[in-house]
Amino acid sequence: MNNLTSPDRSQVAGALFGVAVGDALGVPVEFLDRQYLDRNPVTGMQGYGTWNQPPGTWSDDSSMTFCLAEELSRTSPDPDHLGSLFLRWYRDAWWTAHDQVFDIGGTTREALHRLEQGISAISSGPSGERQNGNGALMRILPLVFHLADDPDETERWQITCRTAGITHGHIRSHLACHIYLEMARQILEGHSLMNAYIRICHTIPNFCSTAGIPIDECDHYSRMLDGNLQSGDRDDIRGSGYVVQSLEAALWCLLATSSYADAVLMAVNLGEDTDTTAAVCGGLAGLHYGVDSIPTAWRKNLAKANQIEELSRRLQHRYDTTG
């Protein structure tokens, strides 16, 4: 790693807190529909609701993000070791908000059971077409700090696939993670959100073609990458658990707003998979706007805020000092 784009404290902490705050905003209203939220919009940190958790509680989205950040704060991503950290979370409630696991996706649970049975992390992620939930996408953002200075997109793709594939083995989920991380990488390079988006609208289709990714898989992302996502109508955007719709919704909220708070609140109020839409959106928003852009009250009310801050320092230190 040559550290040409070493992240600063605001970016690393912004990414981790950005995911967790978005997640926590969405947890109390997860699974509620848009019509309900249009009548009763989320405007700040609240608690209880769907999971009966206190304000500031984050879910599996953040827990698995922090597991990846822990891995990267010490070494390069190793699928088998990272898989063991995910199992530590799942079985021992490590890196949970209140020392309990209260939410986990079906595909992720299946993958972790496969890991426990001795299946290698390289092939533990279920690979059926109907197993393209957003469980890999929601946790992948810290990987951008490892990939940032790698000039070879093919290598970045391969590392992303190995990391995502621990829980989600289908190429559609891998491509969503790649798009997301390429957007994050553009942000780290200092591009505005719109310029970052326009750039990936050019680079991703070209990469899909040269990398031999099946055209029908690339087509799932064609509307997202047509350069006009920000102009889309809210009625056409869904904050569902399906990885394509989840990423599209997160990017739409990011591009349609001009602050961290506005982006994540818009994401939550789309309804459905509220915590993950806001976590995915919030990670990029925190990376772009910086940690200090996240309302102080939201950060202070976040479960284990001090531990998240300490993790962000360790992660930043690694990419500041590793040559």
ZIRA-V732782 format. One record per helix or strand. SS is the DSSP state (hx for helix, st for strand). FROM is the first residue (numbers start at 0). TO is the last residue. Records with the same first field share a line. If there is no record, write none. Layout:
BEGIN
SS->FROM-TO, FROM-TO
END
This chain:
BEGIN
hx->8-26, 33-38, 48-50, 59-73, 78-91, 105-115, 128-130, 136-138, 142-146, 152-163, 170-187, 192-210, 214-218, 228-230, 233-235, 242-254, 259-267, 273-288, 290-292, 295-299, 304-320
st->47-47, 52-52, 125-125, 132-132, 167-167, 241-241
END
